[in-house]
Amino acid sequence: MKALLVAHGTRGDVQPLLALAVALKKAGHEVLLAAPESFAASVLTQDVEFAPLDNGPNRLFEDPLLADVIEGGYRGVRGKITALSTIRRIKPLMADVLRDVGAVARTSGADVVVHTPSVPAQHAAEMLGVPAVLAALQPGWVPTSEFPCPMVPLPRLPRFLNRATYLTVSATMRAYSGIVNAWRTNDLGLPLGQGPRRAVVLQAFSSLVTPVDPAWPDSVHTTGFWYLPREASWSPDPALQAFLDAGPAPVHIGFGSMAGRDAQRTGDIVAEAARAAGVRAIVATGWGGLAARSSDDLLVVDQVPHDWLFGQVRAVVHHGGGGTTAAALAAGVPQVVCPFVADQPHWAQRMHAVGVAPEPVPYKKLAVDTLTEAITQAVGDPALRQRAGEVSEQIRAEDGVGAAVHELERIHNGRG
């Protein structure tokens, strides 16, 4: 079997597909991973065949307008207006991505196309005449009456309205229908229509920590998180190792591609809260440009593999991205979650609900006192640490990528 995997976005969007690519290759299959060209180096270190896509909307992460949307969480009239403006700016950038997806698909020889929701690669699968599989990295893509859409910030609603909340996500995706239709007809040579029916949905997260609907059809599989094997050749740089060796285990603080409009303010809050909580800290600046300066008890880094670093710390303070949440769960350490937008509030709430984190500290409420209190609880409450260890054992016992590979093999063999 040859699988074409397509992803776009931040590391949290791409790394699970890279983990699946590694697992497929280990099982003896051919794999081509198409992702933003900025991820070429990290993909090639895993010896996976890589097809670069235009960086597209990723270019906006340094734009103040997008930071404004993220910080506001799309709330209020101003937030909605700003979000619509952002969608208009994303459209031409996304058209460049789709152009590259079509070109990659034509020469891929793929038997199956697996894609994240951000890239409608099911149309490329239709062009090839092969099954399309949706890789859902968070709940919210498969409607249910059991709970409201986790991707949408909504007040508590009556149960009978739960399914209707999923229309918000589908409406957002329809905002890009114009460029998708143009891609279908002009580039892929397909007639206008709904596109192919997906063979299956693979939900790349664990039902141990987030609700699933037992009434979902057999085509929906919740596999467990997709973890990337640790890169054997990676080792910490001397400054990081020296900091770890110089004192008690630190706390990790990082918000990935999220930092809001004022990275310096966020960095100051983080540094002051770490000092007030009496902990050493490793601060990861990430794409969001969280601004901080190193000191005796605080080390600023760019990016360090989470699967290595999280095992060296007392707690993980993060933004609630699915990938970071999964890594912290696997590491078995308490968390402090400071959600910004999208699925992040969901993961923040779930980490508190399963007992591995204190109450979330939403970014809009981030302040020295609130963050200090949360860090103090995370490092000082033995019940949180014990529960984090228990959940880690359960999460690690799941073989998410193995289950995904098995399902893809079943689909391929069924076609034969």
C-alpha positions as a Markdown table, in Angstrom:
| # | Residue | x | y | z |
|---|---|---|---|---|
| 1 | Met | 0.0 | 0.0 | 0.0 |
| 2 | Lys | 1.2 | 3.5 | -0.7 |
| 3 | Ala | -0.4 | 6.2 | 1.4 |
| 4 | Leu | -0.4 | 9.9 | 0.8 |
| 5 | Leu | -0.7 | 11.9 | 4.0 |
| 6 | Val | -1.6 | 15.6 | 3.8 |
| 7 | Ala | -1.4 | 18.1 | 6.7 |
| 8 | His | -1.1 | 21.8 | 7.1 |
| 9 | Gly | -0.8 | 24.2 | 10.0 |
| 10 | Thr | 1.5 | 24.2 | 13.1 |
| 11 | Arg | 3.6 | 21.4 | 14.6 |
| 12 | Gly | 0.5 | 20.1 | 16.4 |
| 13 | Asp | -1.2 | 19.6 | 13.0 |
| 14 | Val | 1.7 | 18.0 | 11.3 |
| 15 | Gln | 3.5 | 15.8 | 13.9 |
| 16 | Pro | 0.6 | 13.3 | 14.4 |
| 17 | Leu | 0.6 | 12.6 | 10.6 |
| 18 | Leu | 4.4 | 12.2 | 10.7 |
| 19 | Ala | 3.9 | 9.7 | 13.5 |
| 20 | Leu | 1.4 | 7.8 | 11.3 |
| 21 | Ala | 3.9 | 7.9 | 8.4 |
| 22 | Val | 6.6 | 6.4 | 10.6 |
| 23 | Ala | 4.2 | 3.6 | 11.7 |
| 24 | Leu | 3.1 | 2.9 | 8.2 |
| 25 | Lys | 6.6 | 2.6 | 7.0 |
| 26 | Lys | 7.6 | 0.3 | 9.8 |
| 27 | Ala | 4.7 | -1.9 | 8.8 |
| 28 | Gly | 6.1 | -2.2 | 5.3 |
| 29 | His | 4.1 | 0.4 | 3.4 |
| 30 | Glu | 5.2 | 3.2 | 1.2 |
| 31 | Val | 4.4 | 6.7 | 2.6 |
| 32 | Leu | 4.6 | 10.2 | 1.2 |
| 33 | Leu | 3.9 | 13.1 | 3.7 |
| 34 | Ala | 2.9 | 16.4 | 2.2 |
| 35 | Ala | 3.2 | 19.3 | 4.6 |
| 36 | Pro | 4.4 | 22.9 | 4.8 |
| 37 | Glu | 7.9 | 23.2 | 3.5 |
| 38 | Ser | 9.0 | 24.6 | 6.8 |
| 39 | Phe | 8.7 | 21.1 | 8.3 |
| 40 | Ala | 11.1 | 19.5 | 5.8 |
| 41 | Ala | 14.0 | 19.1 | 8.2 |
| 42 | Ser | 11.9 | 17.5 | 11.0 |
| 43 | Val | 10.3 | 15.0 | 8.5 |
| 44 | Leu | 13.5 | 14.0 | 6.9 |
| 45 | Thr | 15.1 | 13.2 | 10.3 |
| 46 | Gln | 12.5 | 10.4 | 10.6 |
| 47 | Asp | 13.5 | 9.1 | 7.1 |
| 48 | Val | 10.0 | 9.7 | 5.7 |
| 49 | Glu | 9.5 | 10.8 | 2.0 |
| 50 | Phe | 8.4 | 14.4 | 2.0 |
| 51 | Ala | 6.6 | 16.6 | -0.4 |
| 52 | Pro | 6.7 | 20.3 | 0.5 |
| 53 | Leu | 3.5 | 22.4 | 0.3 |
| 54 | Asp | 3.4 | 26.2 | 0.2 |
| 55 | Asn | 3.5 | 27.6 | 3.7 |
| 56 | Gly | 0.2 | 29.3 | 2.9 |
| 57 | Pro | -1.8 | 30.6 | 6.0 |
| 58 | Asn | 1.2 | 29.8 | 8.2 |
| 59 | Arg | 2.6 | 33.1 | 7.0 |
| 60 | Leu | 0.0 | 34.9 | 9.0 |
| 61 | Phe | 1.3 | 33.7 | 12.4 |
| 62 | Glu | 3.5 | 36.8 | 12.6 |
| 63 | Asp | 0.7 | 39.1 | 11.7 |
| 64 | Pro | -0.8 | 41.4 | 14.4 |
| 65 | Leu | -4.3 | 41.0 | 13.0 |
| 66 | Leu | -4.2 | 37.2 | 13.6 |
| 67 | Ala | -2.8 | 37.7 | 17.1 |
| 68 | Asp | -5.7 | 40.0 | 17.8 |
| 69 | Val | -8.1 | 37.2 | 16.7 |
| 70 | Ile | -6.4 | 34.6 | 18.8 |
| 71 | Glu | -6.2 | 36.8 | 21.9 |
| 72 | Gly | -9.9 | 37.7 | 21.6 |
| 73 | Gly | -10.9 | 34.1 | 21.0 |
| 74 | Tyr | -13.3 | 35.4 | 18.2 |
| 75 | Arg | -15.6 | 36.7 | 20.9 |
| 76 | Gly | -17.9 | 39.7 | 20.5 |
| 77 | Val | -18.8 | 41.6 | 17.3 |
| 78 | Arg | -15.3 | 42.9 | 16.9 |
| 79 | Gly | -13.9 | 39.4 | 17.1 |
| 80 | Lys | -16.3 | 38.1 | 14.5 |
| 81 | Ile | -15.5 | 40.9 | 12.1 |
| 82 | Thr | -11.8 | 40.3 | 12.6 |
| 83 | Ala | -12.3 | 36.6 | 12.0 |
| 84 | Leu | -14.1 | 37.3 | 8.8 |
| 85 | Ser | -11.3 | 39.6 | 7.6 |
| 86 | Thr | -8.8 | 36.9 | 8.5 |
| 87 | Ile | -10.7 | 34.3 | 6.4 |
| 88 | Arg | -10.6 | 36.7 | 3.4 |
| 89 | Arg | -6.8 | 36.9 | 3.8 |
| 90 | Ile | -6.4 | 33.2 | 4.2 |
| 91 | Lys | -8.3 | 32.3 | 1.0 |
| 92 | Pro | -5.6 | 33.2 | -1.6 |
| 93 | Leu | -2.9 | 31.7 | 0.6 |
| 94 | Met | -4.9 | 28.5 | 0.9 |
| 95 | Ala | -5.3 | 28.4 | -2.9 |
| 96 | Asp | -1.5 | 28.1 | -3.1 |
| 97 | Val | -1.6 | 25.1 | -0.7 |
| 98 | Leu | -4.3 | 23.4 | -2.7 |
| 99 | Arg | -2.4 | 23.9 | -6.0 |
| 100 | Asp | 0.6 | 22.1 | -4.4 |
| 101 | Val | -1.6 | 19.3 | -3.0 |
| 102 | Gly | -3.0 | 18.6 | -6.5 |
| 103 | Ala | 0.5 | 18.5 | -8.0 |
| 104 | Val | 1.7 | 16.1 | -5.3 |
| 105 | Ala | -1.3 | 13.8 | -5.6 |
| 106 | Arg | -1.0 | 13.4 | -9.4 |
| 107 | Thr | 2.5 | 11.9 | -9.1 |
| 108 | Ser | 2.0 | 10.1 | -5.8 |
| 109 | Gly | 0.6 | 6.8 | -7.0 |
| 110 | Ala | -1.3 | 6.7 | -3.7 |
| 111 | Asp | -3.8 | 3.9 | -2.8 |
| 112 | Val | -5.3 | 6.0 | 0.0 |
| 113 | Val | -5.2 | 9.7 | 1.0 |
| 114 | Val | -5.2 | 10.6 | 4.7 |
| 115 | His | -5.7 | 14.3 | 5.5 |
| 116 | Thr | -6.4 | 16.6 | 8.4 |
| 117 | Pro | -9.5 | 18.8 | 8.3 |
| 118 | Ser | -7.6 | 21.9 | 7.3 |
| 119 | Val | -6.8 | 20.5 | 3.9 |
| 120 | Pro | -9.8 | 19.2 | 1.8 |
| 121 | Ala | -7.6 | 16.5 | 0.1 |
| 122 | Gln | -10.6 | 14.2 | -0.3 |
| 123 | His | -11.0 | 16.0 | -3.7 |
| 124 | Ala | -7.5 | 14.8 | -4.7 |
| 125 | Ala | -8.5 | 11.3 | -3.6 |
| 126 | Glu | -11.5 | 11.5 | -5.9 |
| 127 | Met | -9.2 | 12.5 | -8.7 |
| 128 | Leu | -7.1 | 9.4 | -8.1 |
| 129 | Gly | -10.1 | 7.2 | -7.5 |
| 130 | Val | -8.9 | 6.1 | -4.1 |
| 131 | Pro | -10.4 | 6.3 | -0.6 |
| 132 | Ala | -10.1 | 9.5 | 1.5 |
| 133 | Val | -9.6 | 9.2 | 5.2 |
| 134 | Leu | -10.1 | 12.1 | 7.6 |
| 135 | Ala | -7.5 | 12.3 | 10.4 |
| 136 | Ala | -9.4 | 14.3 | 13.2 |
| 137 | Leu | -6.9 | 15.5 | 15.7 |
| 138 | Gln | -9.5 | 16.8 | 18.1 |
| 139 | Pro | -13.2 | 16.1 | 18.8 |
| 140 | Gly | -15.6 | 18.4 | 16.9 |
| 141 | Trp | -15.5 | 17.0 | 13.4 |
| 142 | Val | -18.1 | 14.2 | 13.9 |
| 143 | Pro | -21.5 | 15.6 | 15.1 |
| 144 | Thr | -23.2 | 14.1 | 18.1 |
| 145 | Ser | -26.1 | 14.9 | 20.4 |
| 146 | Glu | -24.1 | 13.7 | 23.4 |
| 147 | Phe | -22.1 | 16.9 | 23.8 |
| 148 | Pro | -21.7 | 20.3 | 22.0 |
| 149 | Cys | -18.9 | 20.9 | 19.5 |
| 150 | Pro | -15.7 | 21.3 | 21.5 |
| 151 | Met | -14.3 | 23.6 | 18.8 |
| 152 | Val | -16.8 | 26.3 | 19.5 |
| 153 | Pro | -16.8 | 28.6 | 22.5 |
| 154 | Leu | -20.4 | 28.5 | 23.6 |
| 155 | Pro | -22.4 | 29.0 | 26.8 |
| 156 | Arg | -24.0 | 25.9 | 28.3 |
| 157 | Leu | -26.8 | 24.8 | 26.1 |
| 158 | Pro | -29.8 | 22.4 | 26.4 |
| 159 | Arg | -28.9 | 18.9 | 25.2 |
| 160 | Phe | -31.3 | 19.0 | 22.3 |
| 161 | Leu | -29.1 | 21.8 | 20.8 |
| 162 | Asn | -25.8 | 19.9 | 21.0 |
| 163 | Arg | -25.9 | 18.6 | 17.4 |
| 164 | Ala | -26.7 | 22.0 | 16.0 |
| 165 | Thr | -23.5 | 23.5 | 17.4 |
| 166 | Tyr | -21.5 | 21.4 | 14.9 |
| 167 | Leu | -23.0 | 23.5 | 12.1 |
| 168 | Thr | -20.7 | 26.3 | 13.2 |
| 169 | Val | -17.6 | 24.3 | 12.2 |
| 170 | Ser | -19.1 | 23.2 | 8.8 |
| 171 | Ala | -20.1 | 26.8 | 8.1 |
| 172 | Thr | -16.5 | 27.9 | 8.7 |
| 173 | Met | -15.3 | 25.3 | 6.3 |
| 174 | Arg | -17.9 | 26.4 | 3.7 |
| 175 | Ala | -16.3 | 29.9 | 3.8 |
| 176 | Tyr | -13.6 | 28.4 | 1.6 |
| 177 | Ser | -15.9 | 26.6 | -0.8 |
| 178 | Gly | -15.1 | 29.1 | -3.6 |
| 179 | Ile | -11.4 | 28.3 | -3.8 |
| 180 | Val | -12.1 | 24.6 | -3.2 |
| 181 | Asn | -14.6 | 24.5 | -6.1 |
| 182 | Ala | -12.2 | 26.4 | -8.4 |
| 183 | Trp | -9.5 | 23.9 | -7.4 |
| 184 | Arg | -11.8 | 20.9 | -8.2 |
| 185 | Thr | -12.8 | 22.2 | -11.6 |
| 186 | Asn | -9.7 | 24.1 | -12.9 |
| 187 | Asp | -6.9 | 22.1 | -11.4 |
| 188 | Leu | -8.2 | 18.6 | -10.6 |
| 189 | Gly | -10.6 | 18.4 | -13.6 |
| 190 | Leu | -13.5 | 17.3 | -11.5 |
| 191 | Pro | -17.2 | 18.4 | -11.8 |
| 192 | Leu | -18.7 | 20.5 | -9.1 |
| 193 | Gly | -20.2 | 18.4 | -6.3 |
| 194 | Gln | -19.8 | 17.2 | -2.8 |
| 195 | Gly | -16.7 | 15.2 | -3.5 |
| 196 | Pro | -16.2 | 11.6 | -2.5 |
| 197 | Arg | -17.6 | 10.0 | 0.6 |
| 198 | Arg | -14.9 | 9.3 | 3.1 |
| 199 | Ala | -14.2 | 5.7 | 3.9 |
| 200 | Val | -13.4 | 6.3 | 7.5 |
| 201 | Val | -12.7 | 8.9 | 10.2 |
| 202 | Leu | -9.7 | 8.3 | 12.4 |
| 203 | Gln | -9.9 | 10.3 | 15.6 |
| 204 | Ala | -6.3 | 10.6 | 16.8 |
| 205 | Phe | -7.0 | 11.1 | 20.4 |
| 206 | Ser | -7.9 | 9.0 | 23.4 |
| 207 | Ser | -11.4 | 8.3 | 24.7 |
| 208 | Leu | -9.8 | 7.9 | 28.1 |
| 209 | Val | -9.6 | 11.7 | 28.4 |
| 210 | Thr | -12.3 | 13.1 | 26.1 |
| 211 | Pro | -15.9 | 12.0 | 25.5 |
| 212 | Val | -16.9 | 10.0 | 22.5 |
| 213 | Asp | -20.3 | 8.9 | 21.3 |
| 214 | Pro | -20.9 | 5.1 | 21.4 |
| 215 | Ala | -23.6 | 5.6 | 18.8 |
| 216 | Trp | -21.1 | 6.9 | 16.2 |
| 217 | Pro | -21.0 | 4.6 | 13.1 |
| 218 | Asp | -18.4 | 1.9 | 12.6 |
| 219 | Ser | -16.6 | 4.3 | 10.2 |
| 220 | Val | -15.5 | 6.4 | 13.1 |
| 221 | His | -12.5 | 5.1 | 15.0 |
| 222 | Thr | -11.1 | 6.7 | 18.1 |
| 223 | Thr | -7.6 | 5.2 | 18.1 |
| 224 | Gly | -5.7 | 6.9 | 20.9 |
| 225 | Phe | -3.1 | 9.6 | 20.4 |
| 226 | Trp | -0.5 | 9.3 | 17.6 |
| 227 | Tyr | 2.9 | 9.5 | 19.2 |
| 228 | Leu | 6.1 | 10.1 | 17.2 |
| 229 | Pro | 9.0 | 7.8 | 18.2 |
| 230 | Arg | 11.8 | 9.8 | 19.8 |
| 231 | Glu | 14.6 | 10.7 | 17.4 |
| 232 | Ala | 17.5 | 8.5 | 18.5 |
| 233 | Ser | 20.2 | 10.9 | 17.4 |
| 234 | Trp | 18.7 | 13.9 | 19.3 |
| 235 | Ser | 20.4 | 15.2 | 22.4 |
| 236 | Pro | 20.1 | 18.5 | 24.4 |
| 237 | Asp | 22.5 | 21.3 | 23.8 |
| 238 | Pro | 25.0 | 21.9 | 26.6 |
| 239 | Ala | 23.2 | 25.0 | 27.9 |
| 240 | Leu | 19.9 | 23.1 | 28.4 |
| 241 | Gln | 21.6 | 20.1 | 30.0 |
| 242 | Ala | 23.6 | 22.3 | 32.3 |
| 243 | Phe | 20.5 | 24.1 | 33.4 |
| 244 | Leu | 18.7 | 20.8 | 34.1 |
| 245 | Asp | 21.8 | 19.6 | 36.1 |
| 246 | Ala | 22.1 | 22.8 | 38.1 |
| 247 | Gly | 19.2 | 22.4 | 40.4 |
| 248 | Pro | 15.7 | 20.9 | 41.1 |
| 249 | Ala | 13.6 | 19.8 | 38.1 |
| 250 | Pro | 12.1 | 22.9 | 36.5 |
| 251 | Val | 8.6 | 23.7 | 35.2 |
| 252 | His | 8.2 | 23.9 | 31.4 |
| 253 | Ile | 6.3 | 27.0 | 30.1 |
| 254 | Gly | 5.4 | 27.4 | 26.5 |
| 255 | Phe | 2.4 | 28.4 | 24.4 |
| 256 | Gly | 3.4 | 27.1 | 21.0 |
| 257 | Ser | 2.2 | 29.3 | 18.2 |
| 258 | Met | 0.1 | 31.3 | 20.6 |
| 259 | Ala | 1.3 | 34.4 | 22.4 |
| 260 | Gly | -1.3 | 37.0 | 21.9 |
| 261 | Arg | -0.6 | 40.6 | 20.8 |
| 262 | Asp | 2.0 | 41.4 | 23.4 |
| 263 | Ala | 4.7 | 38.7 | 23.6 |
| 264 | Gln | 6.7 | 40.8 | 26.0 |
| 265 | Arg | 3.8 | 41.2 | 28.5 |
| 266 | Thr | 3.2 | 37.5 | 28.3 |
| 267 | Gly | 6.9 | 36.7 | 28.9 |
| 268 | Asp | 7.0 | 39.1 | 31.9 |
| 269 | Ile | 3.9 | 37.4 | 33.4 |
| 270 | Val | 5.5 | 34.0 | 32.9 |
| 271 | Ala | 8.8 | 35.0 | 34.5 |
| 272 | Glu | 7.3 | 36.7 | 37.5 |
| 273 | Ala | 4.9 | 33.9 | 38.1 |
| 274 | Ala | 7.7 | 31.3 | 38.1 |
| 275 | Arg | 9.6 | 33.4 | 40.6 |
| 276 | Ala | 6.6 | 33.9 | 42.8 |
| 277 | Ala | 5.9 | 30.2 | 42.8 |
| 278 | Gly | 9.5 | 29.5 | 43.7 |
| 279 | Val | 10.2 | 27.2 | 40.8 |
| 280 | Arg | 12.9 | 27.1 | 38.2 |
| 281 | Ala | 11.5 | 27.3 | 34.6 |
| 282 | Ile | 12.3 | 26.5 | 31.0 |
| 283 | Val | 10.4 | 28.9 | 28.8 |
| 284 | Ala | 9.9 | 27.9 | 25.2 |
| 285 | Thr | 9.4 | 30.9 | 22.9 |
| 286 | Gly | 7.9 | 28.8 | 20.0 |
| 287 | Trp | 6.3 | 30.4 | 17.0 |
| 288 | Gly | 4.3 | 32.8 | 19.1 |
| 289 | Gly | 7.4 | 34.7 | 20.1 |
| 290 | Leu | 6.8 | 34.6 | 23.8 |
| 291 | Ala | 9.5 | 37.0 | 24.9 |
| 292 | Ala | 11.6 | 36.3 | 28.0 |
| 293 | Arg | 15.2 | 36.5 | 29.1 |
| 294 | Ser | 17.3 | 33.8 | 30.7 |
| 295 | Ser | 18.5 | 34.1 | 34.3 |
| 296 | Asp | 19.9 | 31.8 | 36.9 |
| 297 | Asp | 16.5 | 30.2 | 37.5 |
| 298 | Leu | 14.9 | 30.6 | 34.0 |
| 299 | Leu | 16.2 | 29.3 | 30.7 |
| 300 | Val | 14.8 | 30.5 | 27.4 |
| 301 | Val | 14.8 | 28.0 | 24.6 |
| 302 | Asp | 13.2 | 27.9 | 21.1 |
| 303 | Gln | 11.9 | 24.4 | 20.7 |
| 304 | Val | 12.8 | 21.2 | 22.4 |
| 305 | Pro | 11.2 | 17.8 | 21.6 |
| 306 | His | 8.3 | 17.5 | 24.1 |
| 307 | Asp | 8.7 | 13.7 | 24.5 |
| 308 | Trp | 12.2 | 14.3 | 25.9 |
| 309 | Leu | 11.8 | 17.5 | 27.8 |
| 310 | Phe | 8.5 | 16.8 | 29.5 |
| 311 | Gly | 10.0 | 13.8 | 31.2 |
| 312 | Gln | 12.6 | 16.1 | 32.9 |
| 313 | Val | 10.2 | 18.7 | 34.4 |
| 314 | Arg | 7.8 | 18.9 | 37.4 |
| 315 | Ala | 4.9 | 20.4 | 35.5 |
| 316 | Val | 4.0 | 21.6 | 32.0 |
| 317 | Val | 2.3 | 25.0 | 31.5 |
| 318 | His | 0.9 | 25.2 | 28.0 |
| 319 | His | -1.8 | 26.5 | 25.7 |
| 320 | Gly | -3.9 | 23.4 | 25.4 |
| 321 | Gly | -3.0 | 22.4 | 21.8 |
| 322 | Gly | -3.9 | 18.7 | 21.2 |
| 323 | Gly | -0.3 | 17.7 | 20.5 |
| 324 | Thr | 1.2 | 19.4 | 23.6 |
| 325 | Thr | -1.6 | 18.0 | 25.7 |
| 326 | Ala | -0.9 | 14.5 | 24.4 |
| 327 | Ala | 2.8 | 14.8 | 25.1 |
| 328 | Ala | 2.2 | 16.0 | 28.7 |
| 329 | Leu | -0.2 | 13.2 | 29.3 |
| 330 | Ala | 2.3 | 10.7 | 28.1 |
| 331 | Ala | 5.0 | 12.2 | 30.3 |
| 332 | Gly | 2.8 | 11.7 | 33.4 |
| 333 | Val | 3.4 | 15.2 | 34.9 |
| 334 | Pro | 0.8 | 17.7 | 36.2 |
| 335 | Gln | -0.3 | 20.4 | 33.7 |
| 336 | Val | -1.4 | 24.0 | 33.8 |
| 337 | Val | -3.5 | 24.8 | 30.8 |
| 338 | Cys | -3.9 | 28.4 | 29.5 |
| 339 | Pro | -6.2 | 28.1 | 26.5 |
| 340 | Phe | -6.5 | 30.6 | 23.7 |
| 341 | Val | -8.9 | 29.4 | 21.0 |
| 342 | Ala | -10.4 | 26.5 | 19.0 |
| 343 | Asp | -10.1 | 23.1 | 20.7 |
| 344 | Gln | -7.8 | 24.5 | 23.5 |
| 345 | Pro | -10.5 | 25.3 | 26.0 |
| 346 | His | -11.8 | 21.7 | 25.5 |
| 347 | Trp | -8.5 | 20.1 | 26.3 |
| 348 | Ala | -8.0 | 22.5 | 29.2 |
| 349 | Gln | -11.4 | 21.5 | 30.7 |
| 350 | Arg | -10.7 | 17.8 | 30.1 |
| 351 | Met | -7.3 | 17.9 | 31.8 |
| 352 | His | -8.9 | 19.4 | 34.9 |
| 353 | Ala | -11.8 | 16.9 | 34.7 |
| 354 | Val | -9.5 | 13.9 | 34.6 |
| 355 | Gly | -7.5 | 15.2 | 37.6 |
| 356 | Val | -4.1 | 16.1 | 36.0 |
| 357 | Ala | -4.4 | 19.9 | 36.1 |
| 358 | Pro | -5.9 | 22.6 | 38.3 |
| 359 | Glu | -8.7 | 24.7 | 36.9 |
| 360 | Pro | -7.7 | 26.3 | 33.5 |
| 361 | Val | -6.3 | 29.8 | 33.3 |
| 362 | Pro | -7.7 | 31.2 | 30.1 |
| 363 | Tyr | -5.2 | 33.5 | 28.3 |
| 364 | Lys | -7.6 | 36.4 | 28.6 |
| 365 | Lys | -7.3 | 36.0 | 32.4 |
| 366 | Leu | -3.6 | 35.4 | 32.5 |
| 367 | Ala | -1.9 | 37.4 | 35.2 |
| 368 | Val | 0.9 | 36.9 | 37.6 |
| 369 | Asp | -1.4 | 36.0 | 40.5 |
| 370 | Thr | -3.6 | 33.5 | 38.6 |
| 371 | Leu | -0.6 | 31.8 | 37.0 |
| 372 | Thr | 1.4 | 31.7 | 40.2 |
| 373 | Glu | -1.5 | 30.0 | 42.0 |
| 374 | Ala | -2.0 | 27.4 | 39.3 |
| 375 | Ile | 1.8 | 26.6 | 39.1 |
| 376 | Thr | 1.9 | 26.3 | 42.9 |
| 377 | Gln | -1.0 | 23.9 | 42.9 |
| 378 | Ala | 0.5 | 21.8 | 40.0 |
| 379 | Val | 3.8 | 21.3 | 41.7 |
| 380 | Gly | 2.6 | 21.1 | 45.3 |
| 381 | Asp | -0.5 | 18.8 | 45.1 |
| 382 | Pro | 0.6 | 15.1 | 45.4 |
| 383 | Ala | -2.9 | 14.0 | 44.2 |
| 384 | Leu | -2.3 | 15.8 | 40.8 |
| 385 | Arg | 1.1 | 14.1 | 40.4 |
| 386 | Gln | -0.3 | 10.7 | 41.3 |
| 387 | Arg | -3.2 | 11.0 | 39.0 |
| 388 | Ala | -1.0 | 12.2 | 36.1 |
| 389 | Gly | 1.1 | 9.1 | 36.5 |
| 390 | Glu | -2.0 | 6.8 | 36.5 |
| 391 | Val | -3.4 | 8.5 | 33.4 |
| 392 | Ser | 0.0 | 8.3 | 31.7 |
| 393 | Glu | 0.1 | 4.5 | 32.1 |
| 394 | Gln | -3.3 | 4.1 | 30.6 |
| 395 | Ile | -2.5 | 6.5 | 27.7 |
| 396 | Arg | 0.7 | 4.7 | 26.9 |
| 397 | Ala | -1.0 | 1.4 | 26.8 |
| 398 | Glu | -3.0 | 2.5 | 23.8 |
| 399 | Asp | -1.4 | 2.1 | 20.4 |
| 400 | Gly | -3.0 | 4.8 | 18.5 |
| 401 | Val | -0.9 | 4.7 | 15.4 |
| 402 | Gly | -1.0 | 0.9 | 15.4 |
| 403 | Ala | -4.8 | 1.0 | 15.3 |
| 404 | Ala | -4.8 | 3.6 | 12.5 |
| 405 | Val | -2.4 | 1.5 | 10.4 |
| 406 | His | -4.6 | -1.6 | 10.9 |
| 407 | Glu | -7.7 | 0.4 | 9.7 |
| 408 | Leu | -5.9 | 1.7 | 6.7 |
| 409 | Glu | -4.7 | -1.8 | 5.8 |
| 410 | Arg | -8.3 | -3.0 | 6.2 |
| 411 | Ile | -9.5 | -0.3 | 3.8 |
| 412 | His | -6.8 | -1.1 | 1.3 |
| 413 | Asn | -7.3 | -4.9 | 1.4 |
| 414 | Gly | -11.1 | -4.4 | 1.1 |
| 415 | Arg | -10.5 | -2.6 | -2.2 |
| 416 | Gly | -8.4 | -5.4 | -3.5 |
